Structures are given as structure tokens and as C-alpha cells.
């Protein structure tokens, strides 16, 4: 059966973009540069990307002008996206969700694994507004780190942790983040990564009386809060003092603490 484009979709209009280039971040993660911009997008928001006869998935916004998406290759849609040749089209709707809000002038960014994807956009905006940025990146190995060159080129102070010690400090990125709180004295902590990391940072920020903004990830299908597939588990809601039924796509992905 022939697939046709529905020009109006849940969550906004499907807008076509063309691929300019695909940059490799590591073995499984790529950044796709597109031929347009999304000026209304805020750091931490996402878009739903659709490819005919393949499907639709959410992806983090790497930058909004020009528009770029950072994608981890974990399924058929992401596999197709990172293998698109130059000039091929992809359809996007968004920006969607509630992103980060810059607080104060000293910003501590913490990214775990490919969860660091939205931090590029956040760092760019924080520096553009005259802020200071310390970025802590963590991964199991040096090969799994992303955005190191990007964040350094923007002018961030970078602190790295790998579990095997192949780059930076050996250990968890939460340990490096705690050291940064002691030495940098940030006004707010912003983070994206695995749930365990985010919960540890939530506990840390509450102990230190430091406001935190944590970006959660979940399985998303609709992107606008209708299907319920991205509902946070009840135990997570209780840990974070969120109402039951909190939806990552609609109520988040960013949780404000403090």
C-alpha cells in the first residue's frame, strides 16, 4: 500500500527538511545536520522525526539554527536516519515537550552516555547569555563519550569521568559533578542521562540545596501525551515528588527540583 504524507499531524505540522551532512559522534551516535532552522525551539525540547514506510521517533535537538539532531542508533528509525544520504528528506514535528530554563549565571551541565545529546544546545544558549558553563560528561569508556569536542569548542570547562578510567577520572560522572559543585559553586545543575544517574543527582542537589533540572528519557509514541507510553513509573514519581501519571513527552522531559 502506498504511503502518503499527512501534512498535519498530532503535535503540529509535519515539516520537510533535507539532510546536509551526518557527523559521527561515536560508534552508535551521530549528529544529523539539516537545511533549516527551528528558532522557536528551547534546549531540552525534542522533535518527532518521520520517515515514510519506516516510522516516527523522538530525537534531541543538538542545535536549532541550523537545525541538527543527535541520534543514537538503537532501532529501525534511528538506523535509517543516520544512514540518510545528503539531500534526502525527513519530516519533523515540534518542538515538543518542556525543556530547560536557565537560572542564574553559573551553570553545571551533567551528561551520561548518549543522554548528553541535549547539552550542546543548552551550553550554547547559556554562553550566549553571558553565563559560565562547567560540563561533566560520563560514559563507560572513552569510546562511548559524545560531545567532547563540541562542548570544548563552545568554551565550556569540561570534566570527564569514565568507569574504566580510559579518559578523565575513573568512576561515575556523579562523583565528578559533586566535586564541581564544591569548586564551581553553580547556581543550577542541569542533567540528562540514565535514570539511576538522574536520581543520584536529584539526591545530591537536595542535600546541597542546589536547584536542579533533570531530563528523563522514556519510550515515546505520540509525543503529545495521548498514548501514555512514556509515563514515569510510580516509584520514580514518588522519589521525585511528582504526581502519578507524569508523562515524559507532555509534562517533561525536564523535571524541576528545588
N, C-alpha and C positions, 0 to 999 in steps of 0.2 A: 504494500500500500504506500502510496506516495505521501511524504511528509511535507506539510506546508507550514509557513511561519505565521503564527498568531501574533500580530503586531501589538496587541495589548495583552498583558499577562498579569497575574496576581503580583502585586508589589510594584507595579509601574510598567512602563513601555519597554519592550524588548528593543534595544538599540544595537545596530550592527557596528562592529569595529573590524579593522583589518590588522593582522599581525605585522609588526615591523621587524621584530627580532626576538629570539629566545635565548636567554642567558642562563648558563648552568651555574647554580649556587653550590651544589654538591651532587653526589651520585643520584639522589632521588628528588631533588628540589630544583626548580627552575623559576626564573622570572620572565614573564612574557610582556614585552613592550608593545603597546597598541598605538594606533594612529589618531587618537583623540584624547580628550581630557574629560574629567568628571569634577568640575570646580566646586560642586556642592558637597562633595564627599568630605567626611571628617576622619581623622585617624582612628582606627579600631573598627570602623564600619566594614561591610563586605558587599560583594555583588554576587548575584546568581548568574553563572555563565552557562549558556545553552548551545549545544551543537546538534544539528538535525540528525535524527536517527541514532543518536548516541545517548543524549540525556542532558541533565542540568544539575549543577553542583555549586556550592558556595566557595568563594575564594577571597582571601585577604587582599586588601588594596595596598600595594607597595608604594606607589605614589599616585597622585591624582592629576598631575599636569607635567608631562604627558602621563596618561593612564598606564599603569603597569600592575600586574598581578603576580604574587609569589605563590607557587603551586607545588605541593608535594605529590609525587606520583604514587597513588595508592589504589586506583581503580580505573575503570574504562574511560570515564570522562576526563580525569586528570591525565591519563596516559595519552588520550587523543589531543588534549590541549597542549601539552609540552612538545608534541610532535607535529604541530601545525607548521607548515612552511610559510615563509614570508608572503604576504598579500592575501592569505586565506582569511575567511571571515569567521567571527564568533559573535554571538548575540548576548548582550548583558542586560540585566535589570537591576536597578539600585541607584544610589547606595541604600543599603538596608541596615537595620539594627541601630543600637545606641553605642557610640564609640567613646573614646577617652575625652576628658576635659582637662586642659592644662590648668594646674593650680600652682601658684607661686612662681618662683624663678629658678629653683634648683630641682632638677628632675632626675629621678633614678629609674632607669628602664631595666627590666629583667626579662630575658627570653630563654626558654628552654627548648632545645631541638628546633624543629621547623615551626614551633609555636612563636618563634621570634619574628615571623613574617610581618606583622603589622607595625613593628617597632621602627622600621625605616621611615615610614610616613610620619609617625609620632615625633621621632627625633628631628626630622626636617622642620616640622612646624614649631617645635619648642625652640630650636635655634633661630628660626626666622623671627620669632617674637623676642629675641634677645636673651633667652634662657641659657643656663648651663646644663649640660647633659652628661651623666655618667651612665654607660650602658654595660650591663653584666650579661654575658652570654654563656650558656652552658650546654653541654652535649656529652654523650658517652665517650666519643673520640674526636680528635681533631678533624677527621674526615666528615663528621656529621654537623659541624658548625656551619651556620649560614650568616650572611650579612656583615662579616668581619670587615671586609674592605669597604663596603658601603658606609657603615657607621663611622669608620675611621676617616673616610674622605669627607664626610659631612662636618667633622670637627668634634665628635664625641670623644670623651675619655673612655677607653674600652678596658674592661676587666673580664677575663675569661676563666672558666673552670671546665675541666673535662674529667670524667670519672676515672679514666685510665692514666691521667697525667700527661697525655701526649701533646697538650697545649695548655698554657696558663697554669693555674693552680690545680692540683689534683683534689677532686672532691666534687661536691654539689654546688650548683650556682647559688643556692640559697645561702651557703656559707660565705661566698664572695659578696652577696648582696648585704648580708649583715655587717660585714667589715666596711662596706661602702656607706652604710648608714652612720657608722661611728666616725668615719673620716670625712665624708662629703656633707653630712647633715642636710639631706634633701628635704624639700617642702612636701613632696608627694612621691609615692612609689607606683609605678605602672608595670604590669606584667602580663605575659601571655605564655602559655605552655601547658604541660600535663597537669591534671587535676591535683596530683599529690604535691607538686611544686607550688601550685597556687594556694592550696590550703596551708602549707607551711609558711608561705609569705603572709597569708591572712593572719595567722597566729603571731608571726613576728611583728607585723605592723601594729597589731593591737597591743602587744606587750610594750612596744616603743612609743605608742601614742602617735603613730605616723599615718596620715591618710593614705589609702591605697586604692588603686583601680585595677581590677583583675579581669582579664578577658578569657572567658571559657569557650571551649570547643565542644560540639556535640553533632550528632547526625542530624542534618537539616534536609528537609524535602521541599517545603513550600517557601521558606524564608520570611513569612509574614505572620506566623503564629496561628495558622489554621489547623495544621495536621497534628500538632502536638508531639512530633517525633523527637524534638530537641529539648524536651522537658528535663530539667536537672533532677537527679534522684533525690528523694525526700531527705536522706541523711545529709547530702550536701547542702540542701536548703536550710536545714536545721543548724549545721555548722556555721553557715554564713549569715544566719538570721534573716533569711529570705522567705517570702510567703510560699506555701506549697504550690506546685504547678508553674514555677518560674520557667519561662521559655527563653532559651539562649538567643534565638533569632529575633524575638519580639521585645522581650524585656532587657536583653543584653545585646551583644555578648559581654559587655563590660559591667561588672559589679562594683559599686562604690562602697568602700569601707571607711568609716571614720569621718 
